Amino acid sequence: MRLYFDASVLVALVVYEDRSQDARALIAHHEPPIVSSFAALEMASAISRKVRMGELSTLQADDALTAFDVWLARDALQVITSDRDVFAAAGLVRRYNLKLRTGDALHVTTAFRLGRTLRPLMQKWLRRLGPSASTLKTETR
């Protein structure tokens, strides 16, 4: 099974965090993951934030970004985030009961467009969608 990864998993792959072992286990037990252009951008932004917050030096951040770029080119399937993904995500954030942030909505719509499984923590939004989750697949294709 090929999973779609968002930035939280991607950061944990290249910077040691509490969930780094879980992120590596996901990769070890599945086909190479899908990473969207938005997820890669969001991951780089998270690394940059760690530098601003003093959690990483610039050298550590550069090493992490280099490791990510190598891993992405070698071990992942890269996809472009489309305008359709963005428009579908806009519809999701307007559903107030979902309580989705922009980035999370974009990950959900991209993964659905690709017909892929989201990483386990993203499943909570699918549960909130309930029966309307099937209409999301139609909206994002």
Order of alpha helices (4+ residues) and beta strands (2+ residues): beta-alpha-alpha-beta-alpha-alpha-beta-alpha-alpha-beta-alpha-alpha
